[in-house]
């Protein structure tokens, strides 16, 4: 099949956004996300949260690919606590809400919730360390800690 010409320029991947220091990322449950019972398979909640965190970093101008390629480092999840509260099902519209809650020289803690309307589906606390390409802890780039501190400050005001 040939690519139609012209390709519509306004069709792009979804972007989340920040509101009052919190990052909001919308997603939908597709058939492939569910198990045989029709509810979201437990590991897929982690995928939704990872997509939201990746989008959050991109929106904060944190280019992980370039940081890794240059030898500076990359984030890795070192601790994760998660609680499943309600099941999500096929075609549910979900919103992942991410909040930076702790910032250290070489790590960040991001609390995340997945909600459907006013119902909280899942909550998690993700501790990510900044590591060298060899896997050793390293201070995060100053611009990145400044960006995280900025969104934390906005959250604290609310």
C-alpha positions as a LaTeX table, in Angstrom:
\begin{tabular}{lrrr}
\hline
Residue & $x$ (\AA) & $y$ (\AA) & $z$ (\AA) \\
\hline
Unk1 & 0.00 & 0.00 & 0.00 \\
Unk2 & 1.38 & 3.38 & $-0.94$ \\
Unk3 & 1.68 & 6.15 & 1.62 \\
Unk4 & $-1.04$ & 8.72 & 0.89 \\
Unk5 & 0.16 & 12.09 & $-0.26$ \\
Unk6 & 0.12 & 14.47 & 1.40 \\
Unk7 & 0.46 & 12.81 & 4.80 \\
Unk8 & $-1.57$ & 14.80 & 7.37 \\
Unk9 & 0.95 & 16.84 & 9.36 \\
Unk10 & $-1.34$ & 17.34 & 12.35 \\
Unk11 & $-1.55$ & 13.64 & 13.30 \\
Unk12 & 1.09 & 13.07 & 15.95 \\
Unk13 & 1.64 & 10.84 & 18.96 \\
Unk14 & $-0.10$ & 11.91 & 22.12 \\
Unk15 & 1.73 & 14.24 & 24.50 \\
Unk16 & 0.95 & 14.58 & 28.17 \\
Unk17 & 1.20 & 17.91 & 29.95 \\
Unk18 & 2.02 & 19.54 & 33.25 \\
Unk19 & $-0.63$ & 21.20 & 35.39 \\
Unk20 & 0.39 & 22.67 & 38.74 \\
Unk21 & 3.59 & 20.62 & 38.84 \\
Unk22 & 1.91 & 17.30 & 38.08 \\
Unk23 & 2.28 & 15.50 & 34.77 \\
Unk24 & $-0.89$ & 14.10 & 33.17 \\
Unk25 & $-0.71$ & 11.42 & 30.47 \\
Unk26 & $-3.83$ & 9.91 & 28.90 \\
Unk27 & $-4.01$ & 6.39 & 27.53 \\
Unk28 & $-6.65$ & 3.87 & 26.51 \\
Unk29 & $-6.92$ & 0.16 & 27.26 \\
Unk30 & $-6.67$ & $-1.92$ & 24.10 \\
Unk31 & $-7.47$ & $-5.60$ & 23.61 \\
Unk32 & $-3.74$ & $-6.48$ & 23.70 \\
Unk33 & $-3.52$ & $-4.99$ & 27.22 \\
Unk34 & $-6.03$ & $-7.41$ & 28.71 \\
Unk35 & $-5.79$ & $-10.97$ & 29.95 \\
Unk36 & $-8.26$ & $-13.79$ & 29.28 \\
Unk37 & $-10.70$ & $-12.36$ & 31.84 \\
Unk38 & $-10.93$ & $-9.01$ & 30.02 \\
Unk39 & $-9.10$ & $-6.92$ & 32.61 \\
Unk40 & $-5.72$ & $-5.23$ & 32.22 \\
Unk41 & $-2.86$ & $-7.66$ & 32.82 \\
Unk42 & $-0.95$ & $-6.50$ & 35.92 \\
Unk43 & 2.38 & $-5.83$ & 34.14 \\
Unk44 & 0.72 & $-3.47$ & 31.66 \\
Unk45 & 0.09 & $-0.88$ & 34.38 \\
Unk46 & 3.89 & $-0.60$ & 34.58 \\
Unk47 & 3.98 & 0.08 & 30.84 \\
Unk48 & 1.44 & 2.89 & 31.16 \\
Unk49 & 3.48 & 4.42 & 33.97 \\
Unk50 & 6.75 & 4.07 & 32.06 \\
Unk51 & 5.26 & 5.84 & 29.04 \\
Unk52 & 4.07 & 8.65 & 31.29 \\
Unk53 & 7.49 & 9.02 & 32.97 \\
Unk54 & 9.25 & 9.00 & 29.58 \\
Unk55 & 6.87 & 11.67 & 28.30 \\
Unk56 & 7.40 & 13.72 & 31.47 \\
Unk57 & 11.20 & 13.63 & 31.03 \\
Unk58 & 10.89 & 14.56 & 27.36 \\
Unk59 & 8.69 & 17.52 & 28.23 \\
Unk60 & 11.29 & 18.64 & 30.77 \\
Unk61 & 13.91 & 18.59 & 27.96 \\
Unk62 & 15.74 & 15.61 & 29.49 \\
Unk63 & 17.11 & 13.66 & 26.55 \\
Unk64 & 18.00 & 10.27 & 28.01 \\
Unk65 & 19.18 & 8.89 & 24.67 \\
Unk66 & 21.74 & 11.68 & 24.19 \\
Unk67 & 22.85 & 11.49 & 27.83 \\
Unk68 & 23.51 & 7.77 & 27.50 \\
Unk69 & 25.16 & 8.06 & 24.08 \\
Unk70 & 27.52 & 10.77 & 25.35 \\
Unk71 & 28.53 & 8.61 & 28.33 \\
Unk72 & 26.86 & 10.88 & 30.87 \\
Unk73 & 24.36 & 8.33 & 32.15 \\
Unk74 & 20.79 & 7.11 & 32.22 \\
Unk75 & 17.97 & 6.51 & 34.71 \\
Unk76 & 17.22 & 3.02 & 36.00 \\
Unk77 & 14.41 & 2.02 & 38.35 \\
Unk78 & 15.97 & 0.79 & 41.60 \\
Unk79 & 12.84 & 0.47 & 43.72 \\
Unk80 & 9.14 & 0.24 & 42.93 \\
Unk81 & 6.17 & $-0.10$ & 45.23 \\
Unk82 & 2.81 & $-0.63$ & 43.59 \\
Unk83 & $-0.74$ & $-1.15$ & 44.80 \\
Unk84 & $-3.58$ & $-2.42$ & 42.61 \\
Unk85 & $-6.90$ & $-0.99$ & 43.77 \\
Unk86 & $-9.44$ & $-1.63$ & 40.98 \\
Unk87 & $-9.30$ & $-3.38$ & 37.63 \\
Unk88 & $-9.16$ & $-1.48$ & 34.36 \\
Unk89 & $-10.97$ & $-3.02$ & 31.38 \\
Unk90 & $-11.04$ & $-2.94$ & 27.61 \\
Unk91 & $-11.71$ & 0.56 & 26.16 \\
Unk92 & $-11.29$ & 2.34 & 29.51 \\
Unk93 & $-9.85$ & 5.84 & 29.21 \\
Unk94 & $-7.10$ & 6.12 & 31.79 \\
Unk95 & $-5.02$ & 9.00 & 33.05 \\
Unk96 & $-1.56$ & 8.54 & 34.55 \\
Unk97 & $-0.73$ & 11.30 & 37.04 \\
Unk98 & 2.96 & 11.63 & 37.94 \\
Unk99 & 4.33 & 13.77 & 40.77 \\
Unk100 & 8.00 & 14.25 & 41.65 \\
Unk101 & 8.10 & 13.75 & 45.44 \\
Unk102 & 11.79 & 13.47 & 46.31 \\
Unk103 & 14.99 & 14.64 & 44.69 \\
Unk104 & 18.52 & 13.63 & 45.64 \\
Unk105 & 21.87 & 14.19 & 43.93 \\
Unk106 & 21.77 & 10.90 & 42.05 \\
Unk107 & 18.10 & 9.90 & 42.18 \\
Unk108 & 14.48 & 10.97 & 41.98 \\
Unk109 & 11.25 & 9.55 & 43.39 \\
Unk110 & 8.11 & 9.86 & 41.29 \\
Unk111 & 4.71 & 8.94 & 42.68 \\
Unk112 & 2.24 & 7.81 & 40.04 \\
Unk113 & $-1.47$ & 7.06 & 40.01 \\
Unk114 & $-3.61$ & 5.64 & 37.26 \\
Unk115 & $-7.18$ & 6.90 & 37.40 \\
Unk116 & $-10.37$ & 6.23 & 35.46 \\
Unk117 & $-12.60$ & 9.23 & 35.94 \\
Unk118 & $-12.65$ & 9.79 & 39.70 \\
Unk119 & $-11.62$ & 6.20 & 40.54 \\
Unk120 & $-8.00$ & 5.49 & 41.43 \\
Unk121 & $-7.05$ & 2.22 & 39.73 \\
Unk122 & $-3.39$ & 1.81 & 40.69 \\
Unk123 & $-0.80$ & 3.76 & 42.65 \\
Unk124 & 2.97 & 3.42 & 42.70 \\
Unk125 & 6.13 & 5.03 & 44.00 \\
Unk126 & 9.09 & 4.77 & 41.62 \\
Unk127 & 12.67 & 5.45 & 42.75 \\
Unk128 & 14.99 & 5.96 & 39.76 \\
Unk129 & 18.75 & 6.34 & 40.09 \\
Unk130 & 20.96 & 8.12 & 37.58 \\
Unk131 & 23.70 & 5.70 & 36.53 \\
Unk132 & 26.81 & 5.82 & 34.39 \\
Unk133 & 26.79 & 3.54 & 31.33 \\
Unk134 & 28.80 & 1.11 & 33.51 \\
Unk135 & 25.98 & 1.05 & 36.06 \\
Unk136 & 27.52 & 3.18 & 38.83 \\
Unk137 & 25.49 & 5.94 & 40.55 \\
Unk138 & 26.27 & 9.44 & 39.33 \\
Unk139 & 24.91 & 12.90 & 40.06 \\
Unk140 & 22.09 & 13.87 & 37.75 \\
Unk141 & 22.80 & 16.66 & 35.28 \\
Unk142 & 22.27 & 20.05 & 36.97 \\
Unk143 & 19.69 & 21.14 & 34.39 \\
Unk144 & 17.69 & 18.01 & 35.14 \\
Unk145 & 17.70 & 18.46 & 38.92 \\
Unk146 & 16.72 & 22.10 & 38.36 \\
Unk147 & 13.78 & 20.99 & 36.17 \\
Unk148 & 12.64 & 18.44 & 38.77 \\
Unk149 & 12.97 & 21.03 & 41.56 \\
Unk150 & 10.87 & 23.43 & 39.50 \\
Unk151 & 7.95 & 21.03 & 39.13 \\
Unk152 & 8.23 & 20.05 & 42.81 \\
Unk153 & 7.99 & 23.73 & 43.73 \\
Unk154 & 4.83 & 24.11 & 41.63 \\
Unk155 & 3.30 & 21.05 & 43.32 \\
Unk156 & 4.19 & 22.37 & 46.80 \\
Unk157 & 2.30 & 25.62 & 46.12 \\
Unk158 & $-0.96$ & 23.71 & 45.64 \\
\hline
\end{tabular}
